[in-house]
Amino acid sequence: MNYRRTSLVVFVLVTAAFSQIQPTYFGMSATAGVLASGKWPTTTAGSIRLWDTRTGWPDIQPVSPSTYDWSTLDKWLNDAAAHGEDVLYTLGRVPQWASSNPTDSICRFGTGQCDPPNDLNADGTGTNQQFITFVTALATHAAGRIQYWEILNEPQNAYYWNGTFAQAVRWTSDARAAILSIDPAAVIVSPGTGMHPSATTWTDGYFAAGAGPYVDIIGFHGYIYGFCPAQLPDTSVVYSHLAYYRSILAKYGQDTKPLFNTEASWGKGAERCFTDQNLQAGFVVQMYLMYASAGVSRFYWYAWNQPAGTLWNVSILPPGIAYQQILQELVGSTLQPCVMGSTKIWTCTLTDSSGVTKLFAWVKNGTKAYSVPASFQHYSDVYGTLYAVPTNGKVTISFSPLLFQP
């Protein structure tokens, strides 16, 4: 099935009444350089994801199973606590000494690190004790400071996970048992795969292999753009991608579980061509609107200080300011599904925490004249600058959403 053919049913699957958007909807990834700089992501509200942070299994036990180095992890956990943020930790790498293929050079983060442990067989049998021991030690050391546990990172890519579905399910079930024995309140998130065909095929195989009972949250990576396409990104595909993704989950009774978008931005490679920071700012706002209106519970931006989605570089950048503005508008508000009218203008209706109705509007390409509904006398841009609606009631709409309000 081609996921692009689901667009006709999008507005049936992306429905109705949502609860207020919580601060934790806005999550953030930040790479290891943040600790060195001392510049914690000041725009985040609720959650931080630990991946690309030098806090993986090979970083904590780089040499042998007998020694642990918790120093970097503790810095992240302490900073997260100081900023009032919960933590999503991604289990996705194996130390070379524990790897079933310690000379595997395909692995992105280090030789052998993408292969399952050497005591976990391809059919899912074996003790898997090395992994269990590590996860038990990690959960014990973290002592409840890690609230969410993501199993694997983009396992559809062999350079991240060069194992079988049976091994991935065993990895999940063993992690769940070990973590919940220490922290019964912990929440297990399924592997963060993408929503394109190769990734959704992996998700299908994972749940077909029996992973469903071991996960509480469905994770995915919501990139829609990258590798320098000629056109501007079309965020409307969020709905069709999610409709197809949910159809796979429904096959295995997993479609009622909350969805976490654990990684997305304009994407690796796009930083070479999608360089206009005002367009980047508009993209940030569009993405957070589309995923929130589609009922996604969390969205972790990737990344605060990384070229695939940079919001900060020594100082906060325009897309980072836009992130801060959309956060302030959405938290505590409810958002209806976004729709495209006959004039090709996309709109999203928002009701803020005071009961005031507001309206976001944008177009995919170019500009259009928009006849502003009479109930709105003001509008703001993605940076929060406020303007009065002209007396003729017409405002020019572009790629960067405008927010209309009384």
C-alpha positions in Angstrom: 0.0 0.0 0.0 1.3 3.4 -0.9 1.1 5.8 2.1 0.5 8.7 -0.2 -2.9 7.3 -1.3 -4.4 7.8 2.1 -5.0 11.5 1.8 -8.7 11.1 1.1 -9.3 9.6 4.5 -7.1 12.0 6.4 -9.8 14.1 7.9 -11.7 11.1 9.1 -8.7 9.7 10.9 -7.5 13.1 12.3 -10.4 13.9 14.5 -12.3 16.0 16.9 -11.9 17.1 20.4 -8.5 17.1 21.9 -7.5 17.9 25.5 -5.4 20.9 26.3 -1.9 20.8 24.9 0.6 20.1 27.7 4.1 21.6 28.1 5.5 18.1 27.6 4.2 18.2 23.9 7.3 20.3 23.3 10.4 18.1 23.7 13.9 18.7 22.6 17.0 16.8 21.5 20.4 18.5 22.1 23.8 17.0 21.2 26.7 16.6 23.6 28.1 20.1 22.8 25.3 21.6 24.9 27.0 20.3 28.1 30.3 21.7 27.1 28.8 25.1 26.2 26.7 25.4 29.3 23.8 26.6 27.1 20.8 24.5 28.1 17.9 24.8 25.6 16.1 27.7 27.1 13.0 27.4 24.9 12.0 23.9 26.0 9.0 23.4 28.2 8.6 19.8 29.2 11.0 17.1 28.1 14.5 16.3 26.8 15.6 13.3 24.8 18.9 11.6 25.5 20.3 10.5 22.2 23.6 11.7 20.6 24.4 12.8 24.1 27.3 10.4 25.0 25.0 8.7 27.4 24.6 5.3 25.7 25.6 1.9 26.9 29.0 2.2 25.1 29.6 5.5 26.8 28.7 4.2 30.3 30.6 0.9 29.9 33.1 1.5 27.2 35.7 -1.1 28.2 34.2 -3.9 30.2 31.1 -5.1 32.1 32.8 -4.5 35.4 33.1 -0.7 35.4 30.5 2.2 34.9 31.0 5.8 34.2 27.8 7.7 35.1 29.4 11.2 35.0 28.0 12.5 31.7 24.6 10.9 32.2 24.3 12.5 35.7 25.1 16.0 34.2 22.2 15.6 31.8 19.8 14.3 34.4 20.7 17.0 36.9 20.3 19.7 34.3 16.9 18.3 33.2 15.7 18.2 36.8 16.9 21.8 37.4 14.9 22.9 34.4 11.8 21.0 35.4 11.9 18.6 32.4 11.3 14.9 32.3 13.7 12.6 30.3 13.3 10.2 27.4 16.3 7.9 27.2 16.9 5.9 24.0 18.4 2.4 24.3 20.1 2.0 21.0 23.8 1.0 21.1 25.9 -1.9 22.2 29.5 -1.7 23.5 32.1 -3.4 21.2 33.0 -5.8 24.0 29.4 -7.1 24.2 28.7 -7.0 20.5 27.8 -10.2 18.5 29.8 -8.7 15.6 32.5 -6.6 17.2 34.2 -5.9 13.8 31.1 -4.7 12.1 32.1 -1.4 10.4 28.7 -0.5 9.1 27.7 0.8 12.5 27.4 4.6 12.5 28.5 5.3 16.1 31.4 2.8 16.4 32.5 -0.6 15.3 30.1 -3.3 16.4 27.7 -0.9 18.2 24.7 -1.6 16.0 24.7 -5.3 16.5 22.8 -7.2 19.2 24.7 -8.5 22.2 26.6 -11.7 21.8 24.3 -13.6 24.2 21.2 -12.8 22.2 20.5 -15.2 19.4 19.0 -14.3 16.0 15.8 -16.2 16.9 15.4 -14.2 20.1 16.7 -17.0 22.4 19.7 -16.7 24.7 20.2 -15.2 28.1 20.6 -11.5 26.9 22.1 -11.1 30.3 24.6 -8.5 29.4 21.9 -6.1 28.3 19.6 -7.0 31.2 22.4 -6.3 33.7 23.2 -2.9 32.1 19.5 -1.8 31.9 19.0 -2.9 35.6 22.1 -0.9 36.7 21.0 2.1 34.6 17.4 2.1 36.0 18.8 1.7 39.5 21.3 4.5 39.1 18.7 6.9 37.5 16.3 6.2 40.4 13.2 7.5 38.6 15.0 10.4 37.0 14.4 8.8 33.6 10.6 8.6 33.1 10.4 7.4 29.4 12.4 4.7 27.8 12.6 4.4 24.0 13.7 1.1 22.6 16.1 1.5 19.7 16.7 4.4 17.3 15.7 4.1 13.6 16.2 0.3 13.6 15.1 0.2 10.0 18.6 1.3 9.2 21.2 -1.4 9.7 23.8 1.1 10.8 21.7 1.7 13.9 20.3 -1.9 14.4 21.7 -4.8 12.5 19.5 -7.4 14.2 16.3 -9.4 13.7 12.8 -8.7 14.6 12.9 -11.5 17.2 16.0 -9.8 18.8 14.3 -6.4 18.8 11.2 -7.9 20.6 13.4 -9.7 23.1 15.3 -6.4 23.7 12.0 -4.7 24.3 10.5 -7.3 26.6 13.8 -7.7 28.7 14.1 -3.9 29.0 10.5 -3.6 30.1 10.9 -6.3 32.8 14.2 -4.9 34.1 13.1 -1.2 34.2 9.6 -1.8 35.7 11.1 -4.0 38.4 13.0 -1.0 39.6 10.6 1.8 38.6 7.0 0.6 38.2 6.0 4.1 36.9 8.4 4.0 34.0 6.9 4.1 30.5 8.2 2.1 27.5 8.2 3.7 24.0 8.4 1.6 20.9 11.4 2.0 18.5 11.6 5.4 16.8 11.1 4.5 13.2 10.2 6.9 10.4 6.9 7.0 8.4 8.3 6.4 4.9 7.8 2.9 3.4 11.1 1.3 4.4 10.5 2.4 8.0 6.9 1.5 8.2 7.7 -2.0 6.8 10.1 -2.4 9.8 7.3 -1.3 12.2 4.9 -3.8 10.7 7.5 -6.6 11.1 8.2 -5.6 14.7 4.6 -5.7 15.8 4.0 -8.9 13.8 6.8 -10.5 15.8 4.8 -9.8 19.0 6.2 -6.6 20.4 2.8 -5.0 21.2 2.3 -6.1 24.9 5.7 -4.7 25.9 5.2 -1.0 24.8 3.0 1.7 26.3 3.7 4.5 23.8 4.2 4.3 20.0 7.3 6.1 18.9 8.0 7.4 15.4 10.3 9.9 13.7 8.3 12.5 11.8 10.7 13.9 9.2 8.9 14.9 6.0 11.8 16.7 4.3 15.5 16.5 3.7 18.3 15.9 1.2 17.7 19.1 -0.7 14.5 18.8 -2.7 13.9 21.7 -4.9 10.5 22.6 -3.4 9.6 24.0 0.0 8.5 21.3 2.5 4.8 20.4 2.4 3.7 19.8 6.0 0.3 18.6 4.9 1.8 15.2 4.3 1.9 14.8 8.1 -1.8 13.8 7.9 -1.4 11.2 5.2 1.7 9.7 6.7 0.1 9.4 10.1 -3.1 7.9 8.5 -1.0 5.1 6.9 1.1 4.6 10.1 -2.0 4.3 12.2 -3.4 1.7 9.7 -0.4 -0.5 10.4 -0.8 -0.1 14.1 -4.5 -1.0 13.8 -3.5 -4.4 12.4 -2.0 -5.3 15.7 -4.3 -3.5 18.1 -1.8 -0.7 18.8 -3.7 2.2 17.3 -5.2 3.3 20.6 -1.8 4.0 22.3 -0.5 7.5 22.5 1.9 8.7 19.7 5.3 10.3 20.4 7.2 11.9 17.6 10.6 11.4 19.1 12.6 13.0 16.4 11.9 15.4 13.5 13.0 18.7 12.0 13.8 19.9 8.4 16.2 16.9 8.3 19.8 16.0 7.6 21.0 17.2 4.3 18.4 19.9 4.0 20.6 22.3 5.9 22.6 22.7 2.6 19.6 24.1 0.7 16.8 25.0 3.2 18.9 27.8 4.6 16.5 30.8 4.9 16.0 31.2 8.6 12.7 32.9 8.1 11.4 29.9 6.2 12.9 27.6 8.8 10.9 29.5 11.4 7.7 29.1 9.4 8.5 25.4 9.1 8.9 25.0 12.9 5.5 26.5 13.5 3.8 24.5 10.7 5.2 21.2 12.0 4.1 21.8 15.6 0.6 22.8 14.5 0.2 19.8 12.2 1.4 17.2 14.7 -0.6 18.7 17.6 -3.7 18.9 15.5 -3.3 15.3 14.4 -3.4 14.2 18.1 0.3 13.4 18.6 1.1 13.6 22.3 4.8 14.7 22.1 7.1 16.1 19.5 10.9 16.1 20.2 12.7 18.6 17.9 16.0 17.4 16.5 18.0 19.3 17.4 18.7 22.4 19.5 22.3 22.7 18.3 22.6 20.4 15.3 22.5 21.3 11.6 19.5 19.1 10.8 17.3 21.6 12.7 19.5 24.2 14.5 17.6 26.5 16.8 20.6 27.8 18.6 24.3 28.6 17.7 26.0 30.7 20.4 22.7 32.6 20.5 19.1 31.7 19.7 18.3 31.8 16.0 15.1 32.9 14.3 13.6 29.3 14.1 14.4 29.0 17.8 12.4 32.2 18.5 9.5 30.8 16.4 9.7 27.6 18.5 9.4 29.6 21.6 6.4 31.5 20.2 4.4 28.5 19.1 5.2 26.9 22.5 3.7 29.9 24.3 0.6 29.9 22.1 -0.2 26.1 22.2 0.5 25.2 25.8 -2.8 25.2 27.6 -4.8 25.6 24.4 -6.9 23.2 22.3 -6.3 22.9 18.5 -8.7 21.7 15.8 -7.5 19.7 12.8 -5.9 22.0 10.2 -7.8 22.3 6.9 -7.0 23.7 3.4 -9.8 25.7 1.9 -10.7 26.3 -1.8 -8.2 29.2 -1.9 -5.3 26.8 -1.0 -4.9 28.6 2.3 -4.3 26.3 5.3 -5.9 27.3 8.6 -5.9 25.9 12.1 -8.4 27.1 14.8 -7.1 27.4 18.3 -8.9 28.1 21.6 -6.5 29.4 24.2 -6.6 28.7 27.9 -8.9 31.8 28.4 -11.4 30.6 25.9 -10.3 33.0 23.2 -10.5 31.7 19.6 -7.6 32.4 17.3 -6.7 31.3 13.8 -3.4 30.3 12.2 -3.1 30.7 8.4 -0.4 30.0 5.7 0.1 28.8 2.2 2.5 26.1 0.9 4.1 28.3 -1.8 4.1 31.9 -2.8 1.7 34.4 -1.3 -2.1 34.9 -1.3 -4.4 37.7 -0.2 -6.5 36.5 2.7 -9.9 38.0 3.7 -9.6 38.0 7.4 -12.8 37.0 9.3 -14.4 40.0 10.9 -13.9 38.6 14.4 -10.2 39.2 14.2 -8.7 42.7 14.4 -5.0 41.7 15.0 -2.4 39.2 13.9 1.1 38.3 14.8 4.0 36.7 12.9 6.0 33.7 13.9 8.3 35.9 16.1 5.3 37.3 18.1 5.3 40.8 16.5 1.7 42.1 16.7 0.0 44.0 13.8 -3.4 45.5 13.2 -5.6 44.0 10.5 -5.9 46.7 7.7 -9.2 48.5 7.4 -9.9 46.6 4.1 -9.7 43.3 6.0 -7.0 41.9 3.6 -3.7 40.4 4.7 -1.0 38.7 2.6 -0.4 35.1 3.6 2.9 33.3 2.9 4.7 30.1 4.0 5.3 31.4 7.6 2.0 31.1 9.5 0.2 34.2 10.8 -1.8 34.1 14.0 -5.1 36.0 13.8 -6.8 37.1 17.0 -9.4 39.5 18.4 
